[in-house]
Amino acid sequence: IALLNQEEVTVKRLYKKDNQITLQPSNPLYKPINTKDAIILGKVVGILRRFNGGKK
């Protein structure tokens, strides 16, 4: 999912259990986010990356 949290947008995996939502990052350097409130912007279905370092 794509998550809007205050001022940033991030991509996480969404897990729901009871009234708790856990947003799990793919990157192990980041901690999961546990919340009861979230605004879900949409579902990530693909990622586009530039292989030339972002230069056009």
N, CA, C and O atoms as CSV, one atom per row, in Angstrom:
chain,resi,resn,atom,element,x,y,z
A,1,ILE,N,N,0.844,-1.183,0.000
A,1,ILE,CA,C,0.000,0.000,0.000
A,1,ILE,C,C,0.881,1.235,0.000
A,1,ILE,O,O,2.057,1.165,0.357
A,2,ALA,N,N,0.332,2.335,-0.388
A,2,ALA,CA,C,0.994,3.622,-0.256
A,2,ALA,C,C,0.343,4.321,0.931
A,2,ALA,O,O,-0.883,4.387,1.016
A,3,LEU,N,N,1.146,4.836,1.836
A,3,LEU,CA,C,0.640,5.426,3.072
A,3,LEU,C,C,1.001,6.894,3.149
A,3,LEU,O,O,2.155,7.267,2.934
A,4,LEU,N,N,0.015,7.735,3.456
A,4,LEU,CA,C,0.246,9.150,3.726
A,4,LEU,C,C,0.266,9.314,5.237
A,4,LEU,O,O,-0.735,9.070,5.912
A,5,ASN,N,N,1.412,9.728,5.762
A,5,ASN,CA,C,1.581,9.864,7.202
A,5,ASN,C,C,2.112,11.267,7.481
A,5,ASN,O,O,3.313,11.510,7.359
A,6,GLN,N,N,1.240,12.178,7.848
A,6,GLN,CA,C,1.578,13.585,8.075
A,6,GLN,C,C,2.065,14.209,6.766
A,6,GLN,O,O,1.240,14.642,5.961
A,7,GLU,N,N,3.387,14.270,6.527
A,7,GLU,CA,C,3.935,14.979,5.371
A,7,GLU,C,C,4.596,14.073,4.344
A,7,GLU,O,O,5.050,14.567,3.312
A,8,GLU,N,N,4.668,12.783,4.580
A,8,GLU,CA,C,5.388,11.911,3.660
A,8,GLU,C,C,4.513,10.779,3.142
A,8,GLU,O,O,3.499,10.424,3.742
A,9,VAL,N,N,4.928,10.232,2.025
A,9,VAL,CA,C,4.270,9.058,1.458
A,9,VAL,C,C,5.277,7.925,1.483
A,9,VAL,O,O,6.439,8.118,1.127
A,10,THR,N,N,4.844,6.750,1.900
A,10,THR,CA,C,5.727,5.600,1.996
A,10,THR,C,C,4.998,4.358,1.497
A,10,THR,O,O,3.768,4.321,1.475
A,11,VAL,N,N,5.756,3.350,1.099
A,11,VAL,CA,C,5.172,2.098,0.612
A,11,VAL,C,C,5.459,1.000,1.631
A,11,VAL,O,O,6.612,0.763,1.993
A,12,LYS,N,N,4.413,0.343,2.084
A,12,LYS,CA,C,4.527,-0.719,3.092
A,12,LYS,C,C,3.579,-1.859,2.747
A,12,LYS,O,O,2.688,-1.715,1.910
A,13,ARG,N,N,3.785,-2.988,3.404
A,13,ARG,CA,C,2.813,-4.088,3.340
A,13,ARG,C,C,1.837,-3.900,4.498
A,13,ARG,O,O,2.238,-3.550,5.608
A,14,LEU,N,N,0.562,-4.133,4.231
A,14,LEU,CA,C,-0.492,-3.902,5.216
A,14,LEU,C,C,-0.940,-5.217,5.827
A,14,LEU,O,O,-1.259,-6.167,5.112
A,15,TYR,N,N,-0.965,-5.270,7.162
A,15,TYR,CA,C,-1.474,-6.427,7.895
A,15,TYR,C,C,-2.506,-5.925,8.893
A,15,TYR,O,O,-2.257,-4.955,9.609
A,16,LYS,N,N,-3.670,-6.584,8.945
A,16,LYS,CA,C,-4.736,-6.203,9.878
A,16,LYS,C,C,-5.013,-7.367,10.817
A,16,LYS,O,O,-5.130,-8.515,10.390
A,17,LYS,N,N,-5.119,-7.045,12.123
A,17,LYS,CA,C,-5.474,-8.042,13.129
A,17,LYS,C,C,-6.290,-7.334,14.196
A,17,LYS,O,O,-5.834,-6.362,14.798
A,18,ASP,N,N,-7.493,-7.826,14.423
A,18,ASP,CA,C,-8.430,-7.186,15.354
A,18,ASP,C,C,-8.609,-5.726,14.932
A,18,ASP,O,O,-8.982,-5.465,13.788
A,19,ASN,N,N,-8.354,-4.780,15.820
A,19,ASN,CA,C,-8.476,-3.352,15.500
A,19,ASN,C,C,-7.122,-2.709,15.223
A,19,ASN,O,O,-7.029,-1.484,15.145
A,20,GLN,N,N,-6.082,-3.507,15.074
A,20,GLN,CA,C,-4.721,-3.012,14.896
A,20,GLN,C,C,-4.283,-3.155,13.443
A,20,GLN,O,O,-4.530,-4.184,12.815
A,21,ILE,N,N,-3.637,-2.127,12.912
A,21,ILE,CA,C,-3.062,-2.152,11.570
A,21,ILE,C,C,-1.547,-2.105,11.722
A,21,ILE,O,O,-1.022,-1.256,12.442
A,22,THR,N,N,-0.846,-3.006,11.053
A,22,THR,CA,C,0.612,-2.991,11.026
A,22,THR,C,C,1.055,-2.746,9.597
A,22,THR,O,O,0.625,-3.437,8.673
A,23,LEU,N,N,1.913,-1.765,9.427
A,23,LEU,CA,C,2.482,-1.441,8.125
A,23,LEU,C,C,3.941,-1.875,8.147
A,23,LEU,O,O,4.761,-1.283,8.849
A,24,GLN,N,N,4.259,-2.901,7.383
A,24,GLN,CA,C,5.574,-3.535,7.414
A,24,GLN,C,C,6.413,-3.059,6.232
A,24,GLN,O,O,6.008,-3.244,5.085
A,25,PRO,N,N,7.577,-2.448,6.485
A,25,PRO,CA,C,8.438,-2.021,5.386
A,25,PRO,C,C,9.162,-3.213,4.761
A,25,PRO,O,O,9.416,-4.212,5.433
A,26,SER,N,N,9.490,-3.104,3.487
A,26,SER,CA,C,10.287,-4.138,2.829
A,26,SER,C,C,11.746,-4.034,3.252
A,26,SER,O,O,12.459,-5.037,3.294
A,27,ASN,N,N,12.185,-2.827,3.563
A,27,ASN,CA,C,13.563,-2.578,3.969
A,27,ASN,C,C,13.721,-2.919,5.452
A,27,ASN,O,O,13.063,-2.303,6.290
A,28,PRO,N,N,14.584,-3.889,5.797
A,28,PRO,CA,C,14.746,-4.294,7.201
A,28,PRO,C,C,15.383,-3.221,8.085
A,28,PRO,O,O,15.404,-3.375,9.307
A,29,LEU,N,N,15.897,-2.150,7.504
A,29,LEU,CA,C,16.480,-1.064,8.296
A,29,LEU,C,C,15.414,-0.193,8.954
A,29,LEU,O,O,15.716,0.592,9.853
A,30,TYR,N,N,14.159,-0.335,8.502
A,30,TYR,CA,C,13.059,0.455,9.047
A,30,TYR,C,C,12.154,-0.408,9.912
A,30,TYR,O,O,11.977,-1.598,9.650
A,31,LYS,N,N,11.584,0.202,10.946
A,31,LYS,CA,C,10.688,-0.513,11.854
A,31,LYS,C,C,9.259,-0.494,11.320
A,31,LYS,O,O,8.882,0.419,10.585
A,32,PRO,N,N,8.460,-1.503,11.689
A,32,PRO,CA,C,7.045,-1.489,11.310
A,32,PRO,C,C,6.309,-0.358,12.026
A,32,PRO,O,O,6.735,0.104,13.084
A,33,ILE,N,N,5.217,0.073,11.441
A,33,ILE,CA,C,4.361,1.103,12.031
A,33,ILE,C,C,3.073,0.430,12.481
A,33,ILE,O,O,2.388,-0.204,11.678
A,34,ASN,N,N,2.741,0.564,13.760
A,34,ASN,CA,C,1.490,0.033,14.303
A,34,ASN,C,C,0.555,1.202,14.570
A,34,ASN,O,O,0.950,2.202,15.169
A,35,THR,N,N,-0.691,1.068,14.119
A,35,THR,CA,C,-1.652,2.156,14.268
A,35,THR,C,C,-3.071,1.604,14.250
A,35,THR,O,O,-3.308,0.467,13.842
A,36,LYS,N,N,-3.987,2.412,14.690
A,36,LYS,CA,C,-5.409,2.079,14.557
A,36,LYS,C,C,-6.044,2.968,13.497
A,36,LYS,O,O,-7.179,2.732,13.082
A,37,ASP,N,N,-5.306,4.000,13.055
A,37,ASP,CA,C,-5.789,4.975,12.083
A,37,ASP,C,C,-4.806,5.080,10.926
A,37,ASP,O,O,-3.603,5.209,11.149
A,38,ALA,N,N,-5.297,5.027,9.704
A,38,ALA,CA,C,-4.446,5.211,8.528
A,38,ALA,C,C,-5.304,5.659,7.359
A,38,ALA,O,O,-6.468,5.273,7.242
A,39,ILE,N,N,-4.722,6.473,6.502
A,39,ILE,CA,C,-5.372,6.863,5.257
A,39,ILE,C,C,-4.637,6.139,4.139
A,39,ILE,O,O,-3.473,6.430,3.865
A,40,ILE,N,N,-5.305,5.212,3.504
A,40,ILE,CA,C,-4.683,4.440,2.439
A,40,ILE,C,C,-4.972,5.135,1.117
A,40,ILE,O,O,-6.129,5.336,0.747
A,41,LEU,N,N,-3.902,5.501,0.407
A,41,LEU,CA,C,-4.039,6.216,-0.861
A,41,LEU,C,C,-4.284,5.273,-2.027
A,41,LEU,O,O,-4.933,5.646,-3.004
A,42,GLY,N,N,-3.770,4.064,-1.931
A,42,GLY,CA,C,-3.945,3.115,-3.026
A,42,GLY,C,C,-3.050,1.909,-2.848
A,42,GLY,O,O,-2.303,1.804,-1.875
A,43,LYS,N,N,-3.137,1.012,-3.795
A,43,LYS,CA,C,-2.355,-0.219,-3.781
A,43,LYS,C,C,-1.237,-0.099,-4.808
A,43,LYS,O,O,-1.481,0.288,-5.951
A,44,VAL,N,N,-0.022,-0.424,-4.411
A,44,VAL,CA,C,1.115,-0.392,-5.326
A,44,VAL,C,C,1.071,-1.653,-6.180
A,44,VAL,O,O,1.061,-2.766,-5.653
A,45,VAL,N,N,1.047,-1.477,-7.492
A,45,VAL,CA,C,0.997,-2.628,-8.398
A,45,VAL,C,C,2.262,-2.742,-9.239
A,45,VAL,O,O,2.429,-3.714,-9.976
A,46,GLY,N,N,3.151,-1.765,-9.138
A,46,GLY,CA,C,4.405,-1.817,-9.885
A,46,GLY,C,C,5.309,-0.673,-9.476
A,46,GLY,O,O,4.860,0.318,-8.900
A,47,ILE,N,N,6.586,-0.822,-9.779
A,47,ILE,CA,C,7.581,0.203,-9.470
A,47,ILE,C,C,8.386,0.466,-10.734
A,47,ILE,O,O,8.839,-0.469,-11.395
A,48,LEU,N,N,8.562,1.728,-11.064
A,48,LEU,CA,C,9.393,2.119,-12.199
A,48,LEU,C,C,10.702,2.673,-11.672
A,48,LEU,O,O,10.701,3.512,-10.770
A,49,ARG,N,N,11.810,2.218,-12.218
A,49,ARG,CA,C,13.126,2.708,-11.800
A,49,ARG,C,C,13.931,3.087,-13.030
A,49,ARG,O,O,13.837,2.442,-14.074
A,50,ARG,N,N,14.716,4.132,-12.896
A,50,ARG,CA,C,15.635,4.528,-13.962
A,50,ARG,C,C,16.981,3.867,-13.696
A,50,ARG,O,O,17.472,3.880,-12.567
A,51,PHE,N,N,17.563,3.302,-14.713
A,51,PHE,CA,C,18.854,2.645,-14.561
A,51,PHE,C,C,20.015,3.547,-14.957
A,51,PHE,O,O,21.173,3.139,-14.870
A,52,ASN,N,N,19.720,4.757,-15.387
A,52,ASN,CA,C,20.778,5.688,-15.776
A,52,ASN,C,C,21.020,6.745,-14.702
A,52,ASN,O,O,21.505,7.835,-15.007
A,53,GLY,N,N,20.692,6.440,-13.469
A,53,GLY,CA,C,20.914,7.369,-12.369
A,53,GLY,C,C,19.944,8.532,-12.343
A,53,GLY,O,O,20.225,9.549,-11.709
A,54,GLY,N,N,18.807,8.410,-13.018
A,54,GLY,CA,C,17.801,9.454,-13.017
A,54,GLY,C,C,18.028,10.533,-14.058
A,54,GLY,O,O,17.247,11.481,-14.142
A,55,LYS,N,N,19.093,10.408,-14.863
A,55,LYS,CA,C,19.376,11.399,-15.904
A,55,LYS,C,C,18.543,11.104,-17.137
A,55,LYS,O,O,18.330,9.945,-17.494
A,56,LYS,N,N,18.073,12.161,-17.787
A,56,LYS,CA,C,17.267,11.996,-19.008
A,56,LYS,C,C,18.139,11.897,-20.229
A,56,LYS,O,O,17.630,11.755,-21.341
